[in-house]
Amino acid sequence: MSALAAIERHGSMTLGELAAHERVQPPSITAVVTRLEEQGLVARRPDPNDRRVARVEATRDGHKLVARSRSRKDAELDRRLRALTDDERATLADATEILERLVEAEQEPD
């Protein structure tokens, strides 16, 4: 699901780009994409600039599956957040800002 969500979020990707994004080796991502393709959730297309390279994109069914998954997760998270106190939600908001800075710093080139 993580690989499908990445493709859905970022658009068409090469297998190498997807492997790097998911932090796995290319043979592992090839197996994942093959399974997703067999389920009709992604399609491989030739790269318009280099026909030797395949790009992977989410199909309509792939987009729908990701949307359903996100909707379920959002509903569950909303339910759990409503159970917190105002102080606990404020603490989470502060922590979220810190975590976002950490993620941004990780994505910056060295």
N, C-alpha and C positions, 0 to 999 in steps of 0.2 A: 504494500500500500504506500510505503514511503517513496518508492521510485515512481509510482504512478502519480502521486501527489506532486512530486518535483517536476515531472514532465508537464502536468496540467498547469502548475503555477508558472513555470518559466518558459513554456512553449517548446517548440521543436528543439531537440538536443541530439548530439552524436552520442554513441555508446560511451566513448571516452569521457565526454563532458558529464554524462550521467554517472559514470563510475566515480569520477572525481568528486562530484557533488555528494554522492552517497558514501564516499570514502571506502569503496570496495575495489577489488581488483577487476579488471575488464572481463575475465572469464565468468566471474560471479554475476556481473550485471548482464552479460549476454544471456545467461540462464534465466535470470529474472525477466528480462524483456521477452524472451521466447515464451515463457509461461503467460505473461500478460498478453502477448500477441495471440496465443492459442485461445485465450478467453475473449478475444475481441475487444480488449481494453486499450490497446495501442496498435499503431501501424508503423511500419518502417517505410521510409520514402528516400529516394536518392537525393543527395545534397545537390542543389542546383549549380553550385560552383565546382563540385568535384564528384562526379557520378560514381566514383569508387567508394565514397563515404555514405553510409546510411544514417539518416536522421530518424529519430523516434518521436512520434506525436500521439497525443491521446485521441482516441476515437470519441464519438458521441456517447457511447456507453461508458467509456472511461471517465469522461467529464461528469456524467450523471452519478457514477459510483462515488467519485470524490466528493461531489456536492452532498450526496446523502450521508456520507461518512462525516463530513464537516458539520452538517446540520445536527446529527446525533451528538457529536462531541460538544458542539456549542450549547445544546440544550442541557446536557449533563453538567457542563461547567457552570452554566447559569444557575442551575439548581444548587450546586455546591457553594457558589459565591453568595447566594441569597441566605445561606445558613450561617455565614460569618457575621461577626459584629462589625460595626462601623470602623472601629480601631484596627481590626484584623484586615479589613479591605484597604484601609489607608496604608498599612504596612506592606501589603502586597503591591500596591501602586508604587510605593517607593522602591521596593525590590525590583519591580519590572523595569523601572528606569535604569537601575544599575545593570541588570542583565542585558538590556538593549545596548548599553555602552560596551559591555564585554563582547557581545556578538559583533557589533560594528567594528571594534578593534581587531577581532580575529579575521574579519573579511578584508581588512586593509592590506595592500601589498607591503611586504617587508622592505 
